[in-house]
Each structure stands twice: as C-alpha cells, then as structure tokens.
Amino acid sequence: MTRQPAPMKNVLLLKAGDAATPVQRSVGDYERWFLQTIGLSGQRFDILPVHRGAPLPRDARGYDAVMMTGSPLSVTRREPWMERAGAFMAEAGEQGIPVLGVCFGQQLLAETYGGQVTRNPNGRETGTVEVTLSPEGRADPLFTGLPERFAVQETHEDIVSRLPAGATVLASNANTATQALAFRPNVRGVQFHPEMPTDAMRAVILAREDALEAAAREAGLPEGGAVHRLLAGITPTPSAHRVLMNFLEHFT
C-alpha cells in the first residue's frame, strides 16, 4: 500500500513589527526566523504585515493555524491595527482555529481577552534563559516531549501582568511569571521566542548594546560587562524550537 503524504497545512503568520535594521541586515526579520525554524515541508505560509496596515482576511476560515510574531512595539501604546489584529485572532480562536501568539503576540491576545500588559518591574529580559513548566504546562500538548525546565531566547520589556478570565499559566521563571499561557482550548501564547536562532539572539543583543549597558549601570552592575555576559550565555534552544512544531502537530 502506498502511503499518502500528509496534507499541506496553511498557516497565516501575522507580522507585528520589524526587527532593527542591523538585525535584518545580518540575520533577516521575524518571519524569516519562523520559516527557517519550522521549515516549509508540510506548511504553506501567508505572511501579513499587519503593523503596516495590511488588510486582514474577512475571517480565518481556510487557514489551519494563525500565528503572530514578536515586535519592538508595545501593546501598552495601542494603535488601531492592534485592535483589529487582536479581534481577528480572538475570532479565529472562537471559530476553532488554532492560534499562537509569540511575545508581543501573547501580550496582544492577553489584552484582547481582558487581561493587562505593563512594563516588567523586574526589568528587560534578554538572552538565553530557562523557563519552568507548571503542572498544567507539563500536561499541555504545546510542550509534548519537553523537559520541565528548558532554555529559551528572550527579548522583552513588557509582560502580561494580569491574566484574563479563563487563562492558565503554562510556564514561568523568576523574571516573568507568564512565560506561556493557555487562553482557550486552541489558543496559546508564549512570552519567549521559540522561532529565534542563536545568531538572531546575538544580533539583537549587539543592536541594543548601548541600552543594555545603560540598564546594567542603573542596576549597579560592573561597567562594560553586561553585553559580554549576555553574548557568552547564548546557547541553542532546541526545546523552544520544538514548541512551534508541537503547535502545528498537535493543535492543527
């Protein structure tokens, strides 16, 4: 018997911002990292730059999944496109379509569902760090096959500071209690960047070198060592990459 190939999955990737110009020049932009990490075998992507006013589809039917990238923009400074994109993702979720928000995407989902996003009182989280799954996270298909603690790439200043009704924390760490959230049975968010390769993490740190050193000085850390420590701490994050594949395999 000839085994039939799995059907192609149609994924709508909502682009929520542009990486810094030096980052784009060296390693490309957010959507490239998603496509490189996931691969094009079995998936077809439509990339929609909603932050630039690209019109959204009338609804998400016809797509097997909707994902949203991170962004240098802040959910705390709302723009009309954010309202439209958040409502679109929530409606897609109500239609039974799997939705995944990454970093800014998680934060936009949280506010759309009635939660709150604020500047992190613990400061910016940047570099390779560890997150720990909650009991609910260990049982969630988004983290199938992953250890209880695993390394991820991070770069964010804002956090989901108040959960919307019905949301469940799936992962956390000392800096950010809301590292991964379940909003609905088919709607998930992660604060970390499962799509980010090590070279992109390095490029992001170098592009923000002055700001990172200034923040370190304000925190009373030794002069000139912050960026070196962050660069030295970068490691591959295969478990985090697996989160994207789990989403496409177990939710679609």
C-alpha positions in Angstrom: 0.0 0.0 0.0 1.3 3.4 -0.9 1.4 5.8 2.0 -0.3 9.1 1.2 1.6 12.3 2.1 0.2 14.4 4.9 -1.9 17.3 3.6 -0.3 20.7 3.3 -1.1 23.0 6.3 -2.0 26.6 5.5 -0.6 29.0 8.2 -1.4 32.7 8.4 1.6 34.5 10.0 0.7 38.0 11.3 3.8 40.1 11.3 3.5 42.6 14.2 6.7 44.6 13.7 10.1 44.9 12.1 13.4 43.9 13.7 16.1 46.6 14.0 17.8 47.4 10.7 21.2 46.0 11.8 19.5 42.7 12.8 17.6 42.5 9.5 20.9 43.0 7.6 22.7 40.2 9.4 20.0 37.6 10.1 16.8 38.7 8.4 13.5 39.7 10.0 10.9 37.9 12.3 9.2 36.0 9.6 12.4 34.5 8.3 13.2 33.1 11.7 9.8 31.4 11.8 10.1 29.9 8.4 13.7 28.7 9.0 12.8 27.1 12.3 9.6 25.5 11.2 10.6 24.7 7.6 8.4 24.6 4.5 7.9 20.8 4.4 4.2 20.3 5.1 3.4 24.0 5.7 2.5 26.9 3.4 2.7 30.4 4.9 0.9 33.6 4.1 2.8 36.5 5.8 0.7 39.5 6.5 2.4 42.7 7.8 -0.5 43.9 9.9 1.7 46.5 11.7 1.9 48.3 8.3 -1.8 48.3 7.7 -2.1 45.2 5.6 -5.8 44.3 5.4 -6.9 41.2 7.4 -8.9 38.4 5.8 -12.6 38.6 6.4 -12.2 35.6 8.7 -9.6 32.9 9.3 -11.5 30.0 7.8 -9.4 28.4 5.2 -6.3 28.5 7.4 -5.2 25.6 9.6 -3.5 28.0 12.1 -2.9 31.6 12.8 0.4 32.8 14.4 1.6 36.3 15.4 5.3 37.4 15.7 7.0 39.5 18.2 7.5 43.2 17.8 9.6 46.1 19.1 6.3 48.0 19.5 4.4 47.9 22.8 0.8 46.7 23.4 0.7 49.5 26.1 0.8 52.1 23.3 -2.3 50.9 21.4 -2.7 51.6 17.7 -5.8 50.8 15.6 -4.1 47.9 13.8 -3.6 46.2 17.2 -7.3 46.4 17.9 -8.1 44.8 14.6 -5.4 42.1 14.8 -6.3 41.2 18.3 -10.0 40.9 17.5 -9.1 38.8 14.4 -7.1 36.3 16.4 -9.8 36.0 19.1 -12.4 35.4 16.5 -10.3 32.8 14.8 -10.0 31.1 18.2 -13.8 31.1 18.6 -14.1 29.5 15.2 -11.9 26.6 16.4 -8.8 27.6 14.5 -5.5 27.2 16.5 -3.9 30.5 17.4 -0.4 31.1 18.8 0.9 34.5 19.8 4.7 34.9 20.4 6.0 37.7 22.7 4.0 40.8 21.5 1.5 38.3 20.1 0.9 36.8 23.5 0.5 40.2 25.1 -2.0 41.3 22.4 -4.0 38.2 23.0 -4.0 38.8 26.7 -5.3 42.3 26.4 -7.9 41.3 23.8 -9.3 38.7 26.2 -9.4 41.3 29.0 -6.0 41.0 30.7 -3.4 43.7 31.2 0.1 44.2 29.9 2.6 46.5 31.7 6.3 47.3 31.8 8.1 44.5 33.6 9.1 45.8 37.1 11.9 43.2 37.0 13.4 44.9 34.0 14.1 43.8 30.5 14.7 40.1 29.9 17.3 39.4 27.2 19.4 36.5 26.2 19.2 32.7 26.7 17.3 31.9 29.9 15.4 29.0 31.4 11.7 28.6 31.9 9.9 26.1 34.0 6.6 24.4 33.1 3.7 24.5 35.5 1.8 21.2 36.2 -0.7 22.4 33.6 2.2 23.1 31.2 3.6 19.7 31.6 0.2 18.2 30.6 -0.3 20.6 27.7 0.3 19.4 24.1 2.2 22.5 23.3 5.1 21.1 25.4 4.9 17.5 24.5 8.3 15.8 24.8 9.9 18.7 26.5 11.6 18.6 30.0 10.1 20.5 32.9 12.9 23.1 32.5 14.4 24.2 29.2 16.3 27.0 27.6 14.7 29.8 25.5 15.6 33.0 23.8 14.1 36.2 25.3 13.9 39.8 24.5 11.1 41.8 26.1 10.3 44.7 28.4 6.5 44.2 28.7 4.8 41.3 30.4 1.2 40.1 30.9 0.8 41.4 34.4 -2.9 40.4 34.9 -4.4 37.3 33.4 -7.7 37.5 31.5 -10.5 35.3 32.8 -10.0 31.7 32.0 -6.3 31.9 31.2 -3.9 29.4 32.6 -0.1 29.8 33.2 1.8 27.1 31.5 5.4 28.3 32.1 7.3 30.9 34.2 10.6 32.0 35.6 11.9 34.4 38.1 11.8 37.4 35.8 8.3 36.7 34.2 5.5 34.7 35.8 3.7 34.5 32.5 6.1 32.8 30.1 3.4 30.8 28.4 -0.4 31.0 28.6 -3.4 29.0 27.6 -6.3 31.3 26.7 -8.7 28.9 25.2 -8.5 25.2 24.3 -7.0 26.1 20.9 -5.3 29.4 21.7 -1.8 29.7 23.2 0.8 32.3 23.9 4.5 32.3 24.7 6.5 35.2 26.0 9.8 33.8 24.8 10.9 33.4 21.2 10.7 29.8 20.0 11.5 30.8 16.5 14.8 32.6 17.3 18.1 31.0 16.4 21.3 31.8 18.2 22.6 34.1 15.5 19.5 36.2 15.7 19.8 36.4 19.5 23.3 37.6 19.2 22.3 40.2 16.6 19.5 41.5 18.8 21.9 41.9 21.8 24.5 43.7 19.7 21.9 46.0 18.2 20.8 47.0 21.7 24.3 47.2 23.2 24.1 50.8 24.4 20.7 50.4 26.0 21.7 47.1 27.7 24.9 48.6 29.1 22.9 51.7 30.4 20.4 49.4 32.1 23.2 47.5 33.7 24.8 50.6 35.1 21.4 51.7 36.5 21.2 48.4 38.3 24.6 48.9 39.8 26.4 46.2 37.7 30.1 46.5 36.7 30.8 48.8 33.8 31.0 47.3 30.4 30.3 43.7 31.2 26.6 43.3 30.5 26.7 42.6 26.8 29.7 40.3 27.1 27.9 38.2 29.7 24.8 38.0 27.6 26.7 37.0 24.4 28.7 34.4 26.4 25.5 33.0 27.7 23.8 32.3 24.3 23.1 28.6 23.8 21.0 26.7 21.3 17.3 26.2 22.3 16.1 23.1 20.6 13.3 22.5 23.1 11.9 26.0 22.5 12.0 25.4 18.7 10.0 22.2 19.4 7.2 24.3 20.8 6.4 25.6 17.2 6.3 22.1 15.8 4.1 20.9 18.7 1.7 23.7 18.0 1.4 22.7 14.3 1.4 19.0 15.0 -1.0 18.8 18.0 -3.3 21.7 17.5 -4.0 21.6 13.8 
